[in-house]
C-alpha cells in the first residue's frame, strides 16, 4: 500500500495562536478556563484538560482565573461582562473570524441586508450574529435555503470561515437575483481554501481517502463532503483507533488529509496504522 499526504498538514496559524495563548496563561500558575472547547478536536481538548485547562459553557461557573475565548470567537457583550466581573479575558479568536465580523459590521452600518453562508448552530456564526445590531440577517447553509431569502435593494454576502468553497459558489448563484446590488465577500480562511484544493488534487492520485479530525470540526467535515461529492471512497475518523482496517486490505493507494485543528502527530499515527496492515 502507498499512502499519500499533502504537503501541508497539522494546525493552521489560528489554532497555533490559540494554543500558544493558552499555554502562556498556564505558565502563570492561575486557573485557566476556555469558553467552550478551545478547538474542535477531542484529543487536543483532553490534553488541555490534563494540563489544567477547563472548558465551560456558562461563564457564571467561573469565579476567578483566566478565561480564554476560543478560536471561533464569542458574543462581544459576553466578553465585556466577564471583564467587568473581574475575570482576566484572553481573546484567542482567529484573525479570519475577526475579519468576517469587521465586514459584517460595515455592511450592517451601510444598511445592507446580510446573508451569512454557514451553519447557524456553529459557535463562529453565533458570535457573528451576536455582534450585529441590525437584525436583517439570514443564515443559509445550502442553495435551496438561499431561494428563501427575501428581495432587497442591497444585499451583502459573507461566508463562515470553514465553509466549502464549492457550496459557497452555488449559494451565491442563487443570491445574485435577490437584489439590485449584491456585494459578495469570500471570507473562507485561506488555509482552508488551500486544503480543499489540495484534497481535490490528491483525490486524482488515490483509490480512497481518509479524513482525520474532530467530528464536530466544520472544516474537517467539509473535506469529507468534498470526497463524497467527487464520488471517491472515504472514511472520516477522529483517530487511528477508528480505522476499519478490514476495509483497507487490498487498497493500493490511500490519501490522508486532516482538518486545521488536527494535530500532525495524529495524521502520522493513522498513516502508520494503515501501513501496518501489510506487515
Secondary structure, DSSP 4 states (H G I P E B T S, - for coil): -EEEE-S--S--HHHHHHHHHHHHHHHTTS-EEEES-SSS-HHHHHHHHHTTEEEES-GGG--SSEEEEPTT---HHHHHHHHHTT-EEEE---HHHHHHHHHHHHHHHTTPEEEEES-TTSHHHHHHHHT-SS--EEEE-SHHHHTTSPPEEEEEEEE-TTS-HHHHHHHHHHHGGGEEEEEE---S-HHHHHHHHHHHHHHTT-SEEEEES-TT-HHHHHHHHHHHHTT-EEEEESSGGG--GGGGTT--EEEEEE-TTS-HHHHHHHHHHHHGGG-
